Amino acid sequence: MTLPQRTSAARTAAGLALLLGGYAAWVCRRNRRLLRPPVRDPDGLAYPSRRLVYSDGVEVTYLDAGSGDPIVMIPGADGMKETFRYQVPALDGRHRIIVADMRARHEPGASFDRLADDVAELMDECGVESAVVLGQSLGGAVALRFATRYPERVRGLVISNSLTRITLEHLGLNRTGLIPLARLTIRYLPTAASRAMARLWSRAEVWVFDDSPGWANVVEYVLWTGSRTVPATVSKGRVDLFREVDLRPELRHVRAPTLVVRGDRDFYMPPRWWEEILELVPSSRSAEVPETGHCSHISMPGTFNQTVLEWIREIEAAEVQSSGEAR
């Protein structure tokens, strides 16, 4: 290659780098400015957010809605309370629903236990001694750890599409290998292109997407509430706290009745991970949300909510019966 040719190629490469850098900066600014749609009550009014400062100084926002026996909800790795936008208004007529954003900052040397301790501090803030605790994905692992650290504060557990440890056993020549590409197309493409790609990922049932009748709920969630609104480093930091943890040895100590929910087409979490929880938690039972994937609480919320409510009614009936026998 002659000197003029090398100079031309260098200029072209520099121009492309500048163009890509400008696009990346624009995308990052766009994502930072995205406003998550608020969780709305049955009348269409936004629930008011409250603020909580944890004992180590980290501040989060939370919702405290409804009345009755409390349900504390824990979101997954994306960490936003709005993941339960279809649960809060559907359940607040029968229960008090408490859900906080997951912390975005961790002190040096923090452990996974900090996330469980956050749940305890949230309950203290709300004056709740014990509750049914519902965790989705990584939030399910937090709920399990909370149940072993604070057993007296857990009336019941709902573990949805969750896991006991992070392994690579689900990797291979399958749809799991497409997850990084799916994340990139959602996070960094223009919205119209991201939505079109999300529909393709839904048909292929890659990552959090499914091809259920409610697939569009998941697409809109991911575009406006999920990963595009959360810096990748933040969600990774939450997962990193769990990366060295194996919950299996302690699960036999969980005494609360436990419902283990799974979307029957959740290819993001291998079935074996779900089965481990059922095998190890003594008072556990399973429930599947048909036709759904990893976000069954979003894609088919009616079925999900009904499954949870029926199970809560059962444990409440069992508590009444146990109380009567004790007399």
Buried (B, 14 or more C-beta within 10 A) or exposed (E): EEEEEEEEEEEEEEEEEEEEEEEEEEBEEEBEEEEBEBBEBEEEEEBEBBEBEBEBEBEBEBBBBBEEBBBBBBBBBBBBBBBBBBBBBBBBEBBBBBBBBBBBEBEEEBBBBBBBBBBBBBBEBBEBEBBBBBBBBBBBBBBBBBBBBBEEBBBBBBBBBBBBBBEEEBEEEEBBEBBEEBBEBBBBBEEEEBBEBBBEBBEBBBBBBBBBEBBBBBBBBBBBBBBBBBBEEBBEBBEBBBEEBEBBEBBEEBBBBBBBBBBBBBBBBBEEBBEBBBEBBEEBEEBBBEBBBBBBBBBBBEBBBEBBBEBBEBBBEEEEEEEEEEE
